[in-house]
Amino acid sequence: MNKRKRISLECSRQCVAAGFSLRLEPQRRLKPAATRGLVLAALILSAGCQKPAAVAPPVAPSPALTVAKPQRKALPKIIEQPGTVQAYESTPLVAKVAGYVKKVHVDIGDRVVGPKFDSASKEIEPGTLLAELSIPELEDEAREKNALVAKAVAEKDQAERMREVADANYGAATAMIVEAKAGLKRAQGTYERWESENTRVVKMVRDKVINEQTGDETKLQFQSAESSRDEALARVTVAEKLLLKSKADVESARAGVRVADAKKLVAESEAARWQSLLGYRFIRAPFDGAVTLRKIDTGHLVRPAAGNDDPLFVVVRSNVVRVVLKVPEADAALVRKGAEVKIGVQALPGVEFAGKISRTSESLDASSRTLRTEIDLQNPDGRLRVGNFVSARITADMPEAWVLPASAVIKQADVTVCFQFKQGKAVRTPIQVGRSDGTFTEVFKKQKAGSPAAWENWTGDEQVLAGQTANLTDGQSVQAPKNSE
């Protein structure tokens, strides 16, 4: 194909692409001048076809965008803090009395059990014996006190017997009074009879009815009755005195019983005190746990603890542990008892423990400005060890706020913006934001349209573009995107 024909075909293709139709008829032979004119016209037309058309705004593909509305939502805040595993209880055990170590029963790492109590909180089984001291002089003193108790018991028994005798004597004196009064009554009757008889006989003697000898005999009988009456009165008086004495003896005997009882109590108290001191020979576990420190051996002389003396043993409870955190002042107000916590342990990769805040100190440490926060964790298998380093994530409940999908919020030229969807276009809107949980972001205010210095609240009716918004520009036309769920 010659050059002229190639040029003609190219012009035809370009004209067709531009929307024109140029038909070349090979059967018809054109003059060279006409051909050159036609080619020139085609080239001019082709050059015109290659001019760029007016640039239309690009249209963002809809599958990459969705429309969302602001919604009220509480975004829990995650407070991350390092912490340390501490024993739920840790007790240093010291000596209460001086003595030599007779035997050591445990070593570090040994498991021990604490005392057992009944429903009335009375100890029914002691804790594990850790060590035993030898204190002979204390044992001798305890035996002496026990002997004094036995003596006091005997004295009390004797006082009880004396009281019983006094009570019996009082009863006998009471009976004697009854008897004496009965005798007095009988003697009084005899006296009155002979007094009357004597009066009658004296008259009869005076009237010469009977002789004087009979009168003298009657008089003697009357005098005898009078003496018997006086004797009976004396017996009543003696019996009354004996009753008073018996009553005094009874009171004295009862007082003696009380004194003996008090002496017995004193002796028993002393014996119990020395028995308690003697019990300090045995150093026992205060609760279930493990021995973490031992600082004595057989034969060591130990003395009662004073000041900062080193402990003989340290026992810790590890079936429950405390995770201790130091929450900074900025987050202290958000930490509440019962808040959920996830705890990771550096020494146990891939293992996470769930718990809740058990307690806080309520006040900040004056030197570090931190809030002591504790989480109790059950540790029956002993995986958590005292001293483990942990990383804790506290979920703090927050108040509701306006939120947008996190993909709707972007940063452009150090300004945080979103794109509202208005009348098929993306409208760039600067916003004020808060926290984000990766899914939603808090938005507080948005810039008022037409007033760059003015901010306004969200209403919840705004339509905001979410998704691949990083390449959007202000005013860009956007195909109608789907609504986000």
C-alpha positions as CSV (number, residue, x, y, z in Angstrom):
1,M,0.0,0.0,0.0
2,N,1.4,3.4,-1.1
3,K,1.9,6.3,1.2
4,R,-1.1,8.2,-0.1
5,K,-3.6,5.4,0.6
6,R,-2.2,4.8,4.1
7,I,-2.8,8.4,4.9
8,S,-6.3,8.3,3.6
9,L,-7.2,5.2,5.6
10,E,-5.8,6.7,8.8
11,C,-7.8,9.8,8.3
12,S,-10.9,7.7,7.8
13,R,-10.3,5.8,11.0
14,Q,-9.8,9.0,13.0
15,C,-12.9,10.6,11.4
16,V,-15.0,7.5,12.3
17,A,-13.7,7.6,15.8
18,A,-14.6,11.3,16.0
19,G,-18.1,10.5,14.7
20,F,-17.7,11.4,11.1
21,S,-17.9,9.2,8.0
22,L,-15.4,9.6,5.2
23,R,-15.8,7.3,2.2
24,L,-13.0,6.8,-0.3
25,E,-14.0,5.4,-3.6
26,P,-11.0,3.6,-5.0
27,Q,-12.7,3.3,-8.4
28,R,-12.9,7.0,-8.8
29,R,-9.5,8.5,-9.7
30,L,-9.0,12.0,-8.1
31,K,-6.9,14.6,-9.4
32,P,-3.7,15.2,-7.5
33,A,-4.7,18.7,-6.4
34,A,-8.1,17.4,-5.2
35,T,-6.4,14.5,-3.5
36,R,-4.0,16.8,-1.7
37,G,-6.9,19.0,-0.6
38,L,-8.8,16.1,0.7
39,V,-5.8,14.8,2.6
40,L,-5.2,18.2,4.1
41,A,-8.8,18.5,5.2
42,A,-8.6,15.0,6.7
43,L,-5.5,15.9,8.6
44,I,-7.0,19.1,9.9
45,L,-10.1,17.2,10.9
46,S,-8.0,14.4,12.5
47,A,-6.1,17.0,14.5
48,G,-9.4,18.5,15.6
49,C,-10.6,15.0,16.7
50,Q,-7.5,14.5,18.9
51,K,-8.1,17.7,21.0
52,P,-9.0,16.7,24.6
53,A,-12.6,17.1,25.5
54,A,-13.8,19.2,28.5
55,V,-12.6,17.4,31.7
56,A,-15.5,16.1,33.7
57,P,-15.2,15.5,37.5
58,P,-14.2,11.9,38.2
59,V,-16.9,9.8,39.8
60,A,-15.9,7.7,42.8
61,P,-16.8,4.0,42.5
62,S,-19.6,3.2,44.9
63,P,-18.5,-0.2,46.1
64,A,-15.7,1.3,48.1
65,L,-18.0,3.8,49.9
66,T,-20.9,3.5,52.3
67,V,-23.1,6.1,54.0
68,A,-23.4,6.2,57.7
69,K,-25.2,8.5,60.2
70,P,-23.8,9.6,63.6
71,Q,-25.1,7.5,66.4
72,R,-25.0,7.7,70.2
73,K,-22.7,5.0,71.6
74,A,-20.5,4.5,74.6
75,L,-17.0,3.5,73.7
76,P,-15.4,1.7,76.6
77,K,-11.9,3.0,77.3
78,I,-9.1,0.4,77.6
79,I,-6.6,1.4,80.3
80,E,-3.4,-0.6,79.9
81,Q,-1.0,-0.8,82.8
82,P,1.8,-3.1,83.9
83,G,1.5,-4.8,87.2
84,T,2.9,-7.4,89.6
85,V,1.5,-10.6,91.1
86,Q,1.6,-10.4,94.9
87,A,0.5,-12.9,97.5
88,Y,-3.0,-12.6,98.8
89,E,-1.6,-13.0,102.3
90,S,2.1,-13.0,103.3
91,T,2.9,-13.5,107.0
92,P,6.4,-13.3,108.6
93,L,6.5,-15.7,111.6
94,V,8.7,-14.8,114.6
95,A,9.4,-16.2,118.0
96,K,7.2,-15.1,121.0
97,V,9.4,-16.7,123.6
98,A,13.1,-17.3,123.9
99,G,14.4,-20.8,123.4
100,Y,16.6,-23.2,121.4
101,V,15.3,-24.7,118.1
102,K,14.6,-28.3,118.8
103,K,13.5,-29.4,115.4
104,V,12.7,-27.8,112.0
105,H,9.9,-29.6,110.1
106,V,9.6,-27.7,106.8
107,D,11.8,-26.0,104.2
108,I,11.2,-23.4,101.4
109,G,8.7,-24.5,98.8
110,D,6.8,-26.9,101.2
111,R,3.1,-26.7,101.1
112,V,1.4,-26.1,104.5
113,V,-2.2,-26.0,105.8
114,G,-3.7,-23.6,108.3
115,P,-5.8,-24.4,111.3
116,K,-9.4,-25.7,111.0
117,F,-12.3,-24.2,112.9
118,D,-15.8,-25.3,113.7
119,S,-19.0,-23.2,113.1
120,A,-18.4,-21.4,116.4
121,S,-14.9,-20.3,115.2
122,K,-13.3,-22.7,117.7
123,E,-10.1,-24.2,116.6
124,I,-10.5,-28.0,116.1
125,E,-7.2,-28.7,114.3
126,P,-4.0,-26.7,114.4
127,G,-2.0,-25.7,111.4
128,T,1.1,-27.4,110.1
129,L,4.0,-27.5,112.6
130,L,6.9,-25.5,111.1
131,A,9.4,-25.7,114.0
132,E,9.6,-26.6,117.7
133,L,11.5,-24.8,120.4
134,S,13.0,-26.3,123.6
135,I,12.2,-24.2,126.7
136,P,12.6,-26.5,129.9
137,E,12.2,-23.7,132.4
138,L,8.9,-22.7,130.8
139,E,7.7,-26.3,131.1
140,D,8.6,-26.4,134.8
141,E,6.7,-23.2,135.4
142,A,3.7,-24.5,133.6
143,R,3.7,-27.7,135.8
144,E,3.9,-25.5,138.9
145,K,0.9,-23.5,137.8
146,N,-1.0,-26.7,137.1
147,A,-0.2,-27.9,140.6
148,L,-1.5,-24.6,142.0
149,V,-4.7,-25.2,140.1
150,A,-5.1,-28.6,141.7
151,K,-4.5,-27.0,145.2
152,A,-7.1,-24.4,144.5
153,V,-9.6,-27.0,143.4
154,A,-9.0,-28.9,146.7
155,E,-9.5,-25.8,148.7
156,K,-12.7,-25.1,147.0
157,D,-13.9,-28.6,147.7
158,Q,-13.1,-28.1,151.4
159,A,-14.9,-24.8,151.4
160,E,-17.9,-26.5,149.9
161,R,-17.9,-29.2,152.6
162,M,-17.6,-26.5,155.3
163,R,-20.6,-24.7,153.8
164,E,-22.5,-27.9,153.9
165,V,-21.7,-28.4,157.6
166,A,-22.7,-24.8,158.4
167,D,-26.0,-25.3,156.6
168,A,-26.6,-28.5,158.6
169,N,-25.8,-26.7,161.9
170,Y,-28.2,-23.9,160.9
171,G,-30.8,-26.5,160.3
172,A,-30.2,-28.1,163.7
173,A,-30.3,-24.7,165.5
174,T,-33.6,-24.0,163.8
175,A,-34.9,-27.4,165.0
176,M,-33.7,-26.6,168.6
177,I,-35.6,-23.4,168.6
178,V,-38.7,-25.2,167.7
179,E,-38.1,-27.8,170.4
180,A,-37.2,-25.2,173.0
181,K,-40.3,-23.2,172.3
182,A,-42.4,-26.3,172.5
183,G,-40.8,-27.1,175.9
184,L,-41.5,-23.5,177.0
185,K,-45.1,-23.9,176.1
186,R,-45.4,-27.1,178.0
187,A,-43.6,-25.6,181.1
188,Q,-45.8,-22.5,180.9
189,G,-48.9,-24.7,181.0
190,T,-47.6,-26.6,184.0
191,Y,-46.7,-23.3,185.7
192,E,-50.1,-21.9,185.2
193,R,-51.8,-25.0,186.5
194,W,-49.8,-25.1,189.7
195,E,-50.1,-21.4,190.1
196,S,-53.9,-21.8,190.1
197,E,-53.7,-24.8,192.4
198,N,-51.5,-23.0,194.8
199,T,-53.9,-20.0,195.0
200,R,-56.8,-22.3,195.7
201,V,-54.9,-24.4,198.3
202,V,-53.7,-21.2,200.1
203,K,-57.3,-20.1,200.5
204,M,-58.3,-23.6,201.7
205,V,-55.5,-23.5,204.3
206,R,-56.6,-20.1,205.4
207,D,-60.1,-21.3,205.7
208,K,-58.9,-24.4,207.7
209,V,-60.3,-26.7,205.1
210,I,-57.0,-28.5,204.6
211,N,-54.0,-28.6,206.7
212,E,-50.9,-26.5,206.2
213,Q,-48.8,-29.6,205.2
214,T,-50.9,-30.0,202.1
215,G,-50.6,-26.4,201.3
216,D,-46.8,-26.6,201.6
217,E,-46.7,-29.5,199.2
218,T,-48.8,-27.6,196.7
219,K,-46.6,-24.5,197.0
220,L,-43.5,-26.7,196.3
221,Q,-45.1,-28.0,193.1
222,F,-45.9,-24.5,192.0
223,Q,-42.3,-23.4,192.6
224,S,-41.0,-26.4,190.6
225,A,-43.3,-25.5,187.7
226,E,-42.0,-22.0,187.8
227,S,-38.4,-23.2,187.7
228,S,-39.3,-25.5,184.7
229,R,-40.8,-22.5,182.9
230,D,-37.7,-20.4,183.5
231,E,-35.5,-23.2,182.3
232,A,-37.6,-23.5,179.1
233,L,-37.3,-19.8,178.5
234,A,-33.5,-20.1,178.9
235,R,-33.5,-23.0,176.4
236,V,-35.3,-20.9,173.8
237,T,-32.9,-18.0,174.3
238,V,-29.9,-20.4,173.9
239,A,-31.5,-21.9,170.8
240,E,-32.0,-18.5,169.3
241,K,-28.4,-17.6,169.9
242,L,-27.3,-20.8,168.3
243,L,-29.4,-20.1,165.3
244,L,-27.8,-16.7,164.9
245,K,-24.3,-18.3,165.2
246,S,-25.3,-21.0,162.7
247,K,-26.5,-18.4,160.3
248,A,-23.3,-16.5,160.6
249,D,-21.4,-19.7,160.1
250,V,-23.4,-20.4,156.9
251,E,-22.6,-16.9,155.5
252,S,-18.9,-17.4,156.4
253,A,-18.8,-20.8,154.7
254,R,-20.5,-19.4,151.6
255,A,-17.9,-16.5,151.5
256,G,-15.2,-19.1,151.9
257,V,-16.6,-21.0,148.9
258,R,-16.5,-17.7,146.9
259,V,-12.9,-17.0,148.0
260,A,-11.9,-20.6,147.1
261,D,-13.6,-20.3,143.7
262,A,-11.8,-17.0,143.0
263,K,-8.5,-18.5,144.0
264,K,-9.2,-21.4,141.7
265,L,-10.0,-19.0,138.8
266,V,-6.8,-17.1,139.4
267,A,-4.8,-20.3,139.5
268,E,-6.5,-21.5,136.3
269,S,-5.9,-18.2,134.6
270,E,-2.2,-18.3,135.5
271,A,-2.0,-21.9,134.4
272,A,-3.7,-21.0,131.1
273,R,-1.3,-18.1,130.5
274,W,1.7,-20.3,131.1
275,Q,0.1,-22.9,128.9
276,S,-0.3,-20.3,126.1
277,L,3.4,-19.3,126.5
278,L,4.3,-23.0,126.4
279,G,2.3,-23.3,123.2
280,Y,4.6,-20.7,121.6
281,R,7.2,-23.5,121.5
282,F,5.4,-24.6,118.4
283,I,5.6,-22.3,115.3
284,R,2.6,-23.2,113.1
285,A,1.2,-22.2,109.7
286,P,-1.4,-19.5,110.0
287,F,-3.2,-20.5,106.7
288,D,-3.0,-22.7,103.7
289,G,0.0,-21.7,101.5
290,A,3.7,-22.3,101.0
291,V,6.9,-21.5,102.9
292,T,8.9,-18.9,101.0
293,L,11.6,-18.2,103.6
294,R,13.3,-20.2,106.3
295,K,16.1,-18.7,108.4
296,I,16.6,-21.1,111.3
297,D,18.3,-24.5,111.9
298,T,18.3,-27.0,114.7
299,G,20.1,-25.6,117.8
300,H,19.7,-21.9,117.0
301,L,18.8,-19.7,119.9
302,V,15.8,-17.5,119.1
303,R,14.5,-14.6,121.1
304,P,11.2,-12.8,121.1
305,A,10.9,-10.5,118.1
306,A,11.5,-6.8,118.7
307,G,11.6,-4.0,116.2
308,N,12.8,-5.1,112.8
309,D,14.0,-8.6,113.7
310,D,14.2,-11.0,110.8
311,P,11.4,-13.5,110.7
312,L,12.0,-17.2,111.2
313,F,9.7,-18.2,108.4
314,V,7.5,-16.4,105.8
315,V,4.3,-18.2,104.7
316,V,2.3,-16.9,101.7
317,R,-1.1,-17.8,100.5
318,S,-1.0,-18.5,96.8
319,N,-4.2,-20.3,95.9
320,V,-5.5,-16.8,95.6
321,V,-3.2,-14.0,94.4
322,R,-3.5,-10.2,94.1
323,V,-2.5,-8.4,90.9
324,V,-1.4,-5.0,91.9
325,L,-1.5,-2.1,89.4
326,K,-0.5,1.6,89.7
327,V,-3.0,3.5,87.7
328,P,-1.9,7.1,86.8
329,E,-3.8,10.1,88.0
330,A,-5.2,10.8,84.5
331,D,-7.1,7.5,84.5
332,A,-7.7,7.0,88.2
333,A,-11.2,8.5,88.0
334,L,-12.3,5.9,85.4
335,V,-11.2,2.9,87.6
336,R,-14.2,1.4,89.5
337,K,-14.6,-1.7,91.6
338,G,-16.1,-4.5,89.5
339,A,-14.6,-3.2,86.2
340,E,-13.5,-6.1,83.9
341,V,-9.8,-6.7,83.5
342,K,-7.8,-8.9,81.1
343,I,-4.4,-9.9,82.4
344,G,-1.6,-11.3,80.4
345,V,1.5,-12.8,82.1
346,Q,4.9,-12.3,80.5
347,A,6.0,-15.7,81.8
348,L,2.9,-17.5,80.3
349,P,2.8,-16.4,76.6
350,G,-0.6,-17.0,75.0
351,V,-2.4,-17.3,78.4
352,E,-4.9,-14.6,79.4
353,F,-6.7,-14.4,82.8
354,A,-10.0,-12.6,83.2
355,G,-10.9,-10.9,86.4
356,K,-12.5,-7.8,87.9
357,I,-11.2,-5.0,90.0
358,S,-11.6,-6.2,93.7
359,R,-10.6,-2.9,95.4
360,T,-8.7,0.4,95.1
361,S,-6.9,2.5,97.6
362,E,-9.4,5.3,96.9
363,S,-6.7,7.9,97.4
364,L,-3.6,8.6,95.2
365,D,-0.1,7.9,96.4
366,A,1.4,11.3,97.2
367,S,4.8,10.6,95.7
368,S,3.8,8.8,92.4
369,R,0.3,10.2,91.9
370,T,-1.0,6.8,91.2
371,L,-4.0,4.8,92.4
372,R,-3.3,1.4,93.9
373,T,-5.6,-1.1,92.2
374,E,-5.9,-4.8,93.1
375,I,-7.5,-7.7,91.2
376,D,-8.0,-11.0,93.1
377,L,-7.4,-14.1,90.9
378,Q,-8.0,-17.7,91.8
379,N,-4.8,-19.7,91.4
380,P,-5.6,-23.3,92.4
381,D,-3.0,-24.8,90.0
382,G,-0.2,-22.4,91.1
383,R,0.5,-21.1,87.6
384,L,0.7,-17.6,88.8
385,R,3.7,-17.0,91.0
386,V,4.3,-14.2,93.4
387,G,6.5,-11.6,91.6
388,N,5.2,-12.4,88.1
389,F,5.2,-9.3,85.8
390,V,1.8,-8.8,84.1
391,S,0.1,-6.5,81.6
392,A,-3.4,-5.6,82.5
393,R,-6.2,-4.1,80.3
394,I,-9.0,-2.5,82.3
395,T,-12.2,-1.9,80.5
396,A,-13.6,1.4,81.8
397,D,-17.2,2.3,81.1
398,M,-17.6,5.7,79.5
399,P,-20.6,8.0,78.8
400,E,-22.4,7.9,75.5
401,A,-21.2,10.2,72.7
402,W,-21.7,10.8,69.0
403,V,-19.6,8.3,67.0
404,L,-18.8,7.7,63.4
405,P,-17.3,4.6,61.7
406,A,-13.5,4.8,62.1
407,S,-13.1,4.6,58.3
408,A,-15.1,7.8,58.0
409,V,-12.6,9.9,59.9
410,I,-9.3,10.8,58.1
411,K,-6.5,13.2,58.6
412,Q,-5.7,15.8,55.8
413,A,-3.0,18.4,56.2
414,D,-3.0,18.0,60.0
415,V,-6.8,18.5,60.1
416,T,-9.2,15.8,61.1
417,V,-12.1,15.7,58.6
418,C,-14.9,13.6,57.3
419,F,-16.8,13.8,54.1
420,Q,-20.6,14.4,54.2
421,F,-22.7,13.1,51.4
422,K,-24.8,16.0,50.0
423,Q,-26.6,16.1,46.7
424,G,-24.4,13.4,45.2
425,K,-21.1,15.1,46.2
426,A,-18.5,14.6,48.9
427,V,-18.4,17.7,51.2
428,R,-15.2,18.0,53.2
429,T,-16.0,18.8,56.9
430,P,-13.4,19.4,59.6
431,I,-14.5,17.8,62.9
432,Q,-13.4,17.5,66.5
433,V,-12.7,13.9,67.6
434,G,-12.2,11.9,70.7
435,R,-11.2,8.3,71.3
436,S,-11.5,5.4,68.9
437,D,-11.8,1.7,69.5
438,G,-10.8,0.9,65.9
439,T,-14.4,0.4,64.8
440,F,-15.9,3.7,65.9
441,T,-14.5,7.1,66.6
442,E,-16.0,9.7,69.0
443,V,-16.9,13.0,67.2
444,F,-17.8,16.0,69.3
445,K,-18.4,18.9,66.9
446,K,-18.2,19.7,63.2
447,Q,-17.3,22.9,61.4
448,K,-20.3,24.9,60.4
449,A,-20.8,25.2,56.7
450,G,-19.7,28.6,55.5
451,S,-18.2,29.6,58.8
452,P,-14.7,28.1,59.3
453,A,-14.4,29.6,62.8
454,A,-17.8,28.3,64.0
455,W,-18.5,24.8,65.3
456,E,-21.8,23.1,65.8
457,N,-23.1,19.9,67.4
458,W,-24.2,16.8,65.5
459,T,-27.8,16.1,65.1
460,G,-27.7,12.5,64.0
461,D,-29.3,13.2,60.7
462,E,-26.1,13.9,58.8
463,Q,-25.0,11.5,56.1
464,V,-21.3,10.7,56.2
465,L,-19.2,8.8,53.7
466,A,-17.3,5.8,55.2
467,G,-14.9,3.4,53.6
468,Q,-12.1,4.3,51.2
469,T,-12.3,8.1,51.8
470,A,-8.6,9.0,51.7
471,N,-8.6,10.0,48.1
472,L,-11.8,12.0,48.1
473,T,-11.7,15.7,47.4
474,D,-14.1,18.4,48.4
475,G,-17.0,18.7,46.0
476,Q,-16.2,15.5,44.2
477,S,-19.1,13.7,42.6
478,V,-19.9,10.4,44.2
479,Q,-22.2,7.7,42.9
480,A,-24.9,7.0,45.4
481,P,-23.2,4.6,47.9
482,K,-25.0,2.0,49.9
483,N,-26.0,2.6,53.5
484,S,-23.8,1.0,56.2
485,E,-25.4,-1.5,58.5
